[in-house]
């Protein structure tokens, strides 16, 4: 009986220790998006999506620099940033974007805001560091005479969502990507025009029951949009676990992620 008790306590100790170690174990997750609307010039293009850094004493500038180095080593064509760069503290805005300004991608680096970002402070910082803000804006990404449409919306909790700024000018033949920090916006997306939505916000549940279910996802849809690739109504939602943590610096079977999304023409 005593041995079993010590074994149980040992297992509990290891699980608790793991919860504090997992936030440092970043997963590079590869996802392929296939569509006949992807132009031949974009076939094989690599998009890196980062979200939810939550810069704070628990996610230092040194750690952000490490993420930037990892991303640059992947040689992405396009980098997209999904918001929550800081954990509500404007003190870390400038240092965070100083690090993110080192991201390298020939087709550019684009960003939207999250619910934890100090709105005006962050909006002032983004263009100062060579990153393009696309909240409620749309732009064409061009390559060798072909193009795809990229846009974003404001945070679902703290801002307006004007997806028409992205979709008003597209045709059914265009491939369209939309950034929305919160995946709860996905049911409101015009999926007849938008092919791919990229979101974060949920942290993959942050603390889960061995990756199968999370008691809290910060989503009105529970675990439906918690993480991964979700296909609905002829469109695809990709939800990242993000990089940082909130409330407590722990994760359990919801590893932090760098998403590498490869476009494939069918």
BADOKE-597751 format. One record per atom (N, C-alpha, C, O): residue in one letter; x, y, z. Coordinates in steps of 0.05 Angstrom, whole numbers, plus 32768, in hexadecimal, padded with zeros to 4 digits. Layout:
BADOKE-597751
aXYZ/...
//
This chain:
BADOKE-597751
x80117FE88000/x800080008000/x801180198000/x800C802D7FF2/x802780198010/x803980308012/x804780357FF7/x8049804B7FEE/x804F801F7FEA/x805D80217FD0/x804A802D7FBB/x8052803E7FAB/x803180247FBC/x801D802F7FA9/x8018804D7FAE/x8015805C7F9B/x801880557FC7/x801480717FCD/x802B80827FC2/x802780977FB7/x804480787FC6/x805B80867FBC/x805C80877F9E/x8064809B7F92/x805380717F92/x805180707F75/x803D80857F6A/x804380937F57/x802680867F78/x801280997F70/x801C80B67F73/x801880C67F61/x802980BC7F89/x803480D77F8E/x804A80DD7F7A/x804C80F47F71/x805980C97F72/x806E80CE7F5E/x806380D47F43/x806C80E67F36/x804D80C67F3C/x804080CC7F22/x803480E87F22/x803780F67F0F/x802780EF7F38/x801B810A7F3B/x8031811F7F38/x802D81337F2B/x8048811B7F45/x805E812E7F44/x806881317F27/x806D81487F1E/x806B811B7F19/x8075811C7EFE/x8061812A7EEB/x806A813A7EDA/x804781267EEF/x803381337EDF/x803381517EE4/x803181617ED1/x803681597EFD/x803781767F03/x805081827EF7/x804F81987EEC/x806681747EFA/x807F817F7EEF/x807D81817ED0/x808781957EC5/x8070816E7EC4/x806D816F7EA7/x805C81877E9E/x806181937E8A/x8048818E7EAE/x803781A57EA8/x804781BF7EA6/x804081D07E96/x805C81C17EB6/x806C81D97EB5/x808281D77E9F/x808D81EC7E97/x808881BF7E96/x809C81BC7E81/x809081BE7E65/x809D81C87E53/x807781B57E62/x806B81B47E47/x806B81CF7E39/x806E81D07E21/x806681E67E47/x806682007E39/x808082067E2A/x808082177E18/x809681F87E30/x80AF81FD7E22/x80B481E97E0B/x80C781EB7DFC/x80A181D67E08/x80A581C17DF4/x809481C87DDC/x807E81BD7DD8/x809E81D97DCB/x808F81E37DB4/x808E81CE7D9E/x80A281C27D96/x807681CA7D94/x807281B87D7E/x807081C77D64/x806281DB7D62/x807F81BE7D50/x807C81C97D35/x806981B67D26/x8071819F7D1F/x805181BF7D21/x803D81AE7D15/x803881B57CF8/x803381CC7CF1/x803A81A17CE7/x803781A47CCA/x801A819E7CC2/x800F818A7CC9/x800F81B07CB2/x7FF481AD7CA8/x7FF481B37C8A/x800081C77C82/x7FE781A37C7A/x7FE581A87C5E/x7FC881B07C57/x7FB581A27C5E/x7FC581C67C49/x7FAB81CF7C40/x7FA981CC7C22/x7FB981D87C13/x7F9781BC7C19/x7F9481B67BFC/x7F7B81C47BF1/x7F6681C47BFD/x7F7E81CF7BD9/x7F6881DD7BCC/x7F6E81E17BAF/x7F8581E67BA7/x7F5A81DE7B9E/x7F5E81E47B82/x7F5E82027B7C/x7F63820B7B66/x7F5782127B91/x7F5882307B8E/x7F74823B7B94/x7F7882537B90/x7F86822B7B9E/x7FA182357BA3/x7FAF82387B88/x7FB182247B7A/x7FB9824F7B81/x7FC782537B68/x7FE082417B67/x7FEC823B7B7B/x7FE8823A7B4F/x800082297B4B/x801982367B57/x802A82287B62/x801A82517B56/x8031825F7B61/x8032825E7B7F/x804782637B8B/x801D82567B8C/x801C82547BAA/x801D82367BB3/x801D82317BCB/x801E82247BA0/x802082087BA6/x803A82037BB5/x805082087BAB/x803881F87BCD/x805081F37BDD/x8059820A7BEF/x806C82077BFE/x804C82217BED/x805382377BFE/x804E82307C1C/x803A82237C22/x8060823A7C2D/x805F82337C49/x8057824B7C5A/x806482607C58/x804282487C69/x8038825D7C7B/x803E82547C98/x8037823E7CA0/x804A82657CA7/x804D82607CC4/x803A82717CD3/x803882897CCF/x802B82647CE5/x801782727CF5/x801E82717D13/x8022825B7D1E/x802182887D1F/x8027828A7D3C/x801082987D4A/x800482AB7D3F/x800A82907D62/x7FF5829D7D71/x7FFA829B7D8F/x800982897D98/x7FEE82AD7D9E/x7FED82AC7DBB/x800982A97DC9/x800E82967DD7/x801A82BC7DC3/x803482BC7DD0/x803182C37DEE/x803E82B67DFF/x802082D57DF4/x801B82DD7E10/x803582E57E1E/x803C82DA7E33/x804482F77E12/x805D83007E1E/x8059830B7E3A/x8046831A7E3F/x806983027E4C/x806783087E68/x808082FD7E76/x809282F37E68/x808282FF7E90/x809982F27E9D/x809A82D47E97/x80B082C87E99/x808482C87E90/x808482AB7E8A/x808B82A57E6D/x8091828E7E67/x808B82BA7E5C/x809382B67E40/x80A482CE7E38/x809A82E27E2F/x80BE82CB7E3D/x80D082E27E3B/x80D782E87E1E/x80D182D97E0C/x80E482FF7E1B/x80EE83077E00/x810282F37DF5/x810382EE7DDD/x811182E77E07/x812482D27DFE/x811682BA7DF2/x811F82AF7DDE/x810082B37DFE/x80F0829C7DF3/x80E382A47DD9/x80E282937DC7/x80DA82BD7DD6/x80CF82C67DBD/x80E482C67DA7/x80DF82BD7D91/x80FC82CF7DAE/x811282CE7D9B/x811882B27D92/x811E82AD7D7B/x8115829F7DA4/x811982837D9D/x810482797D8A/x810B826A7D77/x80EB82817D8E/x80D6827A7D7B/x80DB82867D60/x80D882797D4B/x80E4829F7D5F/x80EA82AD7D46/x8100829E7D37/x80FE829A7D1E/x811482957D45/x812A82867D38/x8120826C7D2D/x812882647D17/x810E825E7D3C/x810282467D32/x80F2824A7D18/x80F4823B7D05/x80E382607D18/x80D282667D01/x80E4826C7CE9/x80DF82627CD3/x80F7827D7CEC/x810982847CD6/x8118826C7CCA/x811D826B7CB2/x811E82597CDC/x812C82417CD2/x811A82307CC1/x8123821F7CB2/x80FF82347CC3/x80EC82257CB2/x80EA82317C96/x80DD82257C84/x80F582497C92/x80F482567C78/x80D8825A7C6D/x80D182517C57/x80C682677C7D/x80AB826A7C75/x80A8827F7C5E/x80B982917C5C/x8094827B7C4E/x808E828F7C39/x807E82A67C44/x807F82BD7C3B/x806D82A07C58/x805B82B37C64/x805882AD7C82/x805682967C89/x805882C27C92/x805482BE7CAF/x803B82CD7CB7/x803882E57CB1/x802982C07CC6/x801082CC7CCF/x800F82CA7CEE/x801682B57CF9/x800782E07CFA/x800782E27D17/x7FEA82E67D21/x7FDC82F77D18/x7FE282D57D34/x7FC682D37D3B/x7FBD82E17D55/x7FA782DC7D5E/x7FCE82F37D60/x7FC583037D77/x7FCD82F87D92/x7FD982E27D94/x7FC683077DA7/x7FCE83027DC3/x7FED83017DC5/x7FF882ED7DCE/x7FF983167DBC/x801683187DBD/x8020831C7DDA/x803583127DE1/x801083297DEA/x8016832D7E06/x7FFF83237E17/x7FE9831D7E0C/x800383227E31/x7FEE83187E43/x7FDF832F7E50/x7FDA832E7E68/x7FD983437E40/x7FCA835A7E4A/x7FDC83717E55/x7FD183857E5D/x7FF6836D7E56/x800883807E61/x8017838F7E4B/x802783837E3D/x801283A97E48/x801F83B97E33/x803D83BB7E36/x804B83C27E23/x804783B47E4E/x806483B67E53/x807483A47E3F/x808B83AA7E38/x8068838E7E35/x8076837B7E25/x8071837F7E07/x807C836F7DF7/x806183937E00/x805A83967DE3/x8073839C7DD2/x8077838F7DBE/x808283B07DDA/x809883B97DC9/x80AD83A37DC7/x80B7839E7DB1/x80B483967DDD/x80C983817DDB/x80BF83697DCB/x80CF835C7DBD/x80A683637DCD/x809B834C7DBE/x809C83517DA0/x80A583407D91/x809483697D98/x8095836F7D7B/x80B183747D71/x80B783717D59/x80C3837C7D83/x80E0837E7D7B/x80EA83637D73/x80FA83607D61/x80E1834E7D82/x80E983337D7B/x80DB832A7D62/x80E8831E7D50/x80C1832F7D60/x80B283257D48/x80BA83337D2F/x80B683297D19/x80C6834B7D31/x80D083597D19/x80E6834A7D0B/x80ED83517CF4/x80F283367D18/x810883277D0D/x80FE830F7CFC/x810D83017CF0/x80E3830B7CFC/x80D882F67CEB/x80DD82FC7CCE/x80DC83137CC5/x80E482E77CBF/x80EC82EA7CA3/x80DA82D97C91/x80D882C17C94/x80CC82E77C7E/x80BB82D97C6B/x80B882EA7C52/x80B083017C54/x80BF82E07C3B/x80BE82F07C22/x80A382FC7C1B/x80A183117C0F/x808D82EE7C23/x807282F87C1D/x806783097C34/x805183137C31/x8076830D7C49/x806E83207C5E/x806683137C78/x806282FA7C7A/x806383247C8C/x8059831C7CA7/x8041832D7CAD/x804183467CAC/x802A83207CB4/x8011832D7CB8/x800583257CD3/x800A830F7CDC/x7FF583377CDF/x7FEC83337CFA/x7FCF833D7CFE/x7FC783507CF2/x7FC283307D11/x7FA9833A7D1D/x7FAD833C7D3B/x7FC183327D46/x7F9A83487D49/x7F9C834A7D66/x7F8B83357D74/x7F78832A7D68/x7F9183307D8E/x7F82831E7D9E/x7F75832C7DB5/x7F7883457DB8/x7F66831E7DC5/x7F57832A7DDB/x7F6983347DF2/x7F6083457E01/x7F82832A7DF4/x7F9483337E09/x7FA6834A7E01/x7FB483557E11/x7FA583527DE8/x7FB783677DDE/x7FAC83837DE5/x7F9583897DDF/x7FBC83947DF1/x7FB483B07DF5/x7FB083BD7DD9/x7FC483C37DCC/x7F9883C27DD1/x7F9283C87DB5/x7FA283DE7DA9/x7FB083DA7D95/x7FA183F67DB5/x7FAE840D7DA8/x7FCD840B7DAA/x7FDB84137D97/x7FD784017DC0/x7FF483FE7DC3/x7FFE83EA7DAE/x801283F07DA1/x7FF083D47DAB/x7FF983C07D98/x7FF783CA7D7B/x800883C57D6B/x7FE183D77D75/x7FDD83E27D5A/x7FF383F57D53/x7FFB83F77D3C/x7FFC84057D66/x801284177D61/x802D84087D5D/x803E84117D4E/x803083F27D6B/x804983E47D6A/x804D83D47D50/x806383D27D45/x803783C87D46/x803983B67D2F/x804783C27D17/x805A83B67D0D/x803D83D97D0D/x804B83E47CF5/x806783ED7CFA/x807783EE7CE8/x806D83F57D13/x808883FE7D19/x809D83E87D16/x80B583ED7D14/x809483CF7D16/x80A783B87D15/x80A483A87CFB/x80AB83917CFA/x809A83B57CE6/x809A83A97CCC/x808683927CC8/x808983827CB6/x807183927CD9/x805C837D7CD7/x8043838B7CCE/x803C83A17CD7/x8034837E7CBD/x801B838A7CB2/x800383817CC1/x7FFE83697CC4/x7FF483947CCB/x7FDB838F7CDA/x7FC4838B7CC6/x7FC0839D7CB5/x7FB583757CC9/x7FA083707CB6/x7F85836B7CC4/x7F73835E7CB9/x7F8283757CDC/x7F6883747CEA/x7F5383847CDB/x7F57839C7CD8/x7F3E83777CD1/x7F2983847CC1/x7F3483917CA8/x7F2B83A67C9F/x7F4883847C9D/x7F54838C7C84/x7F5A83747C73/x7F5D835D7C7D/x7F5C83787C59/x7F6383637C47/x7F79836C7C35/x7F7C83847C2F/x7F8983597C2B/x7F9F835F7C19/x7FA383477C06/x7F9D83317C0D/x7FAF834D7BEF/x7FB683387BDD/x7FD383317BE1/x7FE583427BE3/x7FD983177BE2/x7FF4830D7BE4/x7FFB83037BC8/x7FEE82F07BBE/x800E830F7BBB/x8014830A7B9F/x802F82FB7B9B/x804282FF7BAA/x802F82E97B88/x804782DA7B81/x804682D37B64/x803582C37B5B/x805982DE7B55/x805C82D77B38/x804282DA7B28/x803C82C87B18/x803482F07B2D/x801C82F57B1D/x800282E87B28/x7FED82ED7B1D/x800482D87B3D/x7FED82CC7B49/x7FEA82D77B65/x7FFC82E47B70/x7FD382D27B72/x7FCE82DE7B8C/x7FBA82CE7B9C/x7FAA82BF7B91/x7FBC82D07BB7/x7FA882C67BC9/x7F9F82DE7BDA/x7FAE82F27BDC/x7F8882DB7BE7/x7F7E82F17BF7/x7F8282EA7C15/x7F7D82D47C1E/x7F8C82FE7C23/x7F9182FB7C40/x7F8483127C4F/x7F8583297C47/x7F76830B7C65/x7F6A83207C75/x7F6783187C91/x7F6E83017C99/x7F5C832A7CA2/x7F5883237CBE/x7F4183337CC9/x7F3783457CBC/x7F38832B7CE0/x7F2283397CEE/x7F2C83417D0A/x7F3F83357D15/x7F1E83547D16/x7F23835B7D32/x7F1C83457D45/x7F0D83337D3E/x7F2683477D5D/x7F2183327D71/x7F03832F7D76/x7EF583437D77/x7EFA83167D78/x7EDE83107D7B/x7ED2831B7D95/x7EBA83207D96/x7EE3831E7DAA/x7ED983287DC3/x7EDC83467DC6/x7ECC83547DD2/x7EF283517DBB/x7EF9836D7DC0/x7EF783807DA8/x7EFD83987DAB/x7EF083767D91/x7EF083877D7A/x7EDA83827D66/x7EC883727D6C/x7EDB838F7D4F/x7EC8838B7D3A/x7ED383767D27/x7EEB83727D25/x7EC183697D18/x7ECA83557D04/x7EBE835D7CE9/x7EA5835A7CE5/x7ECE83677CD8/x7EC583707CBD/x7ED2835E7CA8/x7EE683677C9B/x7EC883477CA5/x7ED583347C91/x7ED0833D7C75/x7EDE83347C62/x7EBC834F7C71/x7EB783597C56/x7ECF83687C4B/x7ED383697C32/x7EE083737C5C/x7EF883807C53/x7F0B836D7C45/x7F1B83757C34/x7F0983547C4B/x7F18833F7C3E/x7F0A83337C26/x7F15832E7C11/x7EF0832E7C2A/x7EE1831D7C16/x7ED3832D7C00/x7ECB83217BEC/x7ED083477C03/x7EBF83567BF0/x7ECA83547BD4/x7EBB83567BC0/x7EE483527BD1/x7EF183537BB6/x7EF883387BAB/x7F0483377B95/x7EF283227BB9/x7EFB83087BAF/x7EE682FB7B9D/x7ECF83027B9D/x7EF082E87B8D/x7EDE82D87B7C/x7EDF82BB7B86/x7EF082B47B97/x7ECD82AA7B7D/x7ECD828E7B86/x7EE782807B7F/x7EED826B7B8B/x7EF7828A7B6D/x7F10827D7B65/x7F2782857B77/x7F3C82787B75/x7F2482997B87/x7F3A82A37B98/x7F3D82917BB1/x7F2982887BBD/x7F55828D7BBA/x7F5B827F7BD3/x7F5E82957BE8/x7F6D82A87BE5/x7F4E82927BFE/x7F4C82A77C12/x7F52829D7C2E/x7F4782887C36/x7F6482AB7C3C/x7F6C82A47C57/x7F6382BB7C69/x7F6782D27C63/x7F5782B47C80/x7F4D82C87C93/x7F5982C17CAF/x7F5882AA7CB8/x7F6482D67CBC/x7F6E82D37CD7/x7F5982DD7CEB/x7F4F82F37CE8/x7F5282CC7CFF/x7F4082D47D14/x7F4C82C97D2E/x7F4E82B07D31/x7F5482DA7D40/x7F6082D07D59/x7F4F82BB7D66/x7F5982A67D6F/x7F3582BF7D68/x7F2382AD7D76/x7F15829B7D62/x7F0882A57D4F/x7F1682817D65/x7F09826F7D52/x7EEB82707D53/x7EDD82667D42/x7EDF827C7D69/x7EC2827E7D6B/x7EB6828E7D54/x7E9E828E7D50/x7EC7829D7D46/x7EBD82AD7D30/x7EB8829C7D17/x7EAA82A47D05/x7EC282847D16/x7EC182737CFF/x7EA4826F7CF4/x7EA082707CDC/x7E90826A7D05/x7E7582667CFB/x7E6A827E7CED/x7E56827C7CDE/x7E7682967CF1/x7E6C82AE7CE5/x7E7B82B47CCB/x7E7582C87CBD/x7E8F82A47CC4/x7E9F82A97CAC/x7E8F82A17C93/x7E81828D7C93/x7E9182B17C7E/x7E8582AB7C65/x7E9582957C57/x7EA8829C7C48/x7E8E827D7C5C/x7E9F82667C51/x7E9C82627C33/x7EAA82527C27/x7E8982717C27/x7E8882707C0A/x7E9F82807BFD/x7EA4827E7BE5/x7EAC82917C0E/x7EC282A17C04/x7EDC829C7C12/x7EF282A07C07/x7EDB82937C2B/x7EF4828F7C3B/x7EFA82727C3C/x7EE982617C43/x7F13826B7C34/x7F1B824F7C33/x7F2982457C4C/x7F27822E7C53/x7F3782577C59/x7F48824F7C70/x7F4782657C86/x7F4C827C7C80/x7F40825D7C9E/x7F40826F7CB5/x7F5582657CC9/x7F56824D7CD0/x7F6682777CD3/x7F7A82707CE6/x7F74827F7D00/x7F7082977D01/x7F75826F7D16/x7F6E827A7D31/x7F80826F7D46/x7F8E825B7D42/x7F7F827B7D5E/x7F8C82717D75/x7F7982737D8D/x7F6482667D8C/x7F8182827DA2/x7F7082897DB8/x7F6B82737DCD/x7F6B82787DE5/x7F66825A7DC4/x7F5E82457DD6/x7F7582397DE5/x7F71822C7DFA/x7F8E823C7DDB/x7FA6822F7DE7/x7FA482117DE6/x7FB182037DF4/x7F9282077DD4/x7F8E81EA7DD3/x7F8181DF7DED/x7F8281C77DF2/x7F7681F17DFD/x7F6B81EA7E17/x7F7F81EF7E2D/x7F7781F17E45/x7F9981F17E26/x7FAF81F67E38/x7FB381DF7E4C/x7FC981D37E4D/x7F9F81D87E5B/x7FA081C07E6D/x7F8981AE7E64/x7F7281B47E67/x7F9181967E5A/x7F7D81847E4F/x7F7E81697E5D/x7F9081637E6C/x7F6A81597E57/x7F6A813D7E60/x7F78812D7E4A/x7F6C81217E39/x7F93812D7E4C/x7FA4811E7E3A/x7F9F81247E1D/x7FA081127E0C/x7F99813D7E17/x7F9581467DFC/x7F7A81407DF0/x7F7581477DD9/x7F6881337DFF/x7F4F812A7DF5/x7F38813E7DF9/x7F2681407DEA/x7F3A814D7E0F/x7F25815F7E17/x7F3081737E2B/x7F43816D7E3A/x7F26818C7E2A/x7F2F81A17E3C/x7F1781AC7E4B/x7F0281B27E3F/x7F1A81B17E65/x7F0481BD7E75/x7EFF81DA7E6D/x7EE981E47E71/x7F1481E77E63/x7F1182047E5C/x7F1F82097E41/x7F3782027E3F/x7F1182157E2E/x7F1D821B7E15/x7F1A82397E0E/x7F2482427DF9/x7F0D82487E1F/x7F0682647E1A/x7EF682677E00/x7EF8827C7DF2/x7EE782537DF9/x7ED682537DE1/x7EBA824C7DE9/x7EB5823B7DFA/x7EA7825A7DDC/x7E8B82557DE1/x7E8382397DD6/x7E6D822F7DDC/x7E94822D7DC5/x7E8E82147DB9/x7E9C81FC7DC7/x7E9E81E77DBC/x7EA682017DDF/x7EB381EC7DEE/x7ECC81E27DE0/x7EDD81F17DDA/x7ECD81C87DDC/x7EE481BB7DCF/x7EE281B97DB1/x7EF581B07DA4/x7ECC81C37DA5/x7EC881C07D88/x7EDF81CD7D78/x7EE981C27D65/x7EE781E57D81/x7EFC81F47D73/x7F1581F77D84/x7F23820B7D83/x7F1A81E27D94/x7F3081E47DA7/x7F4B81E47D9A/x7F5D81F47DA1/x7F4F81D37D86/x7F6981D17D79/x7F6781C27D5F/x7F5481B27D5B/x7F7B81C67D4E/x7F7D81B57D36/x7F6E81BF7D1E/x7F6881D77D1C/x7F6881AD7D0B/x7F5C81B47CF1/x7F3F81AC7CF2/x7F3881947CF7/x7F2D81BF7CEE/x7F1081BA7CEE/x7F0581C37CD3/x7F0981D97CCA/x7EF781B17CC5/x7EEB81B77CAB/x7ECD81B97CAE/x7EC081A67CB8/x7EC281CF7CA5/x7EA681D47CA7/x7E9D81E57C8F/x7EAA81F87C88/x7E8681DE7C83/x7E7A81EF7C6F/x7E8D81F87C59/x7E8E82107C52/x7E9C81E57C4F/x7EAE81EA7C39/x7EC581FE7C3F/x7ED0820A7C2E/x7ECC82007C59/x7EE282107C61/x7EF182017C77/x7EE881EE7C82/x7F09820B7C7D/x7F1B81FE7C91/x7F2382127CA6/x7F2C82287CA0/x7F2082097CBF/x7F2A82197CD6/x7F42820A7CE2/x7F4181F27CE7/x7F5882197CE6/x7F6F820D7CF3/x7F73821D7D0D/x7F7782357D0D/x7F73820F7D24/x7F76821B7D3E/x7F9182127D4A/x7F9681FA7D4E/x7FA182267D51/x7FBB82217D5D/x7FB9821F7D7B/x7FA8822D7D87/x7FC9820F7D88/x7FCC820F7DA5/x7FDA82277DAF/x7FDA822C7DC8/x7FE582377D9D/x7FF4824F7DA6/x800F82487DB2/x801782317DB2/x801C825D7DBC/x803782597DC7/x8039825D7DE5/x8046824E7DF3/x802C82727DEF/x802E82787E0C/x8018826C7E1C/x8009825B7E14/x801682767E35/x8002826D7E48/x7FF482857E54/x7FFF829B7E53/x7FDE82807E61/x7FD082957E70/x7FC7828A7E8B/x7FC282727E8D/x7FC4829B7E9E/x7FBC82957EBA/x7FD382877EC8/x7FDF82927EDB/x7FD9826E7EC0/x7FEF825F7ECC/x800282567EB5/x7FF982507E9F/x801C82557EBA/x8030824E7EA5/x8032822F7EA2/x804782247EA4/x801B82237E9C/x801A82067E9A/x800B81FD7E81/x7FFA820C7E77/x801181E67E77/x800281D87E62/x800281BA7E68/x801481B07E76/x7FED81AD7E5E/x7FEC81907E62/x7FDF81847E49/x7FC781877E45/x7FF081767E39/x7FE7816A7E20/x7FD9817F7E0E/x7FC581797E02/x7FE581967E0D/x7FDD81AC7DFA/x7FF681BB7DF4/x7FF881D37DFA/x800981AE7DE7/x802381BA7DE2/x802181D47DD3/x801081D77DC1/x803381E77DD9/x803482007DC9/x803C81F97DAC/x804B81E57DA8/x803382097D99/x803682017D7D/x804082187D6B/x8039822F7D6F/x805082107D58/x805682207D40/x804982107D2A/x805081F97D24/x8035821C7D1D/x8027820E7D07/x803482157CEC/x8039822C7CE6/x803A82007CDD/x804682037CC2/x803181F97CAE/x802C81E17CAD/x8025820B7CA0/x800F82057C8E/x801982067C71/x8021821B7C67/x801981EF7C63/x802281EE7C48/x800A81EE7C35/x7FF781DE7C38/x800A82007C21/x7FF582017C0D/x7FFA81ED7BF7/x801181EB7BED/x7FE581DE7BEF/x7FE981CA7BDA/x7FD281CE7BC6/x7FBA81CC7BCD/x7FD981D27BAD/x7FC581D47B98/x7FBC81B97B8F/x7FCD81A77B8A/x7FA281B57B8D/x7F98819B7B84/x7F8C819D7B68/x7F82818A7B5D/
//
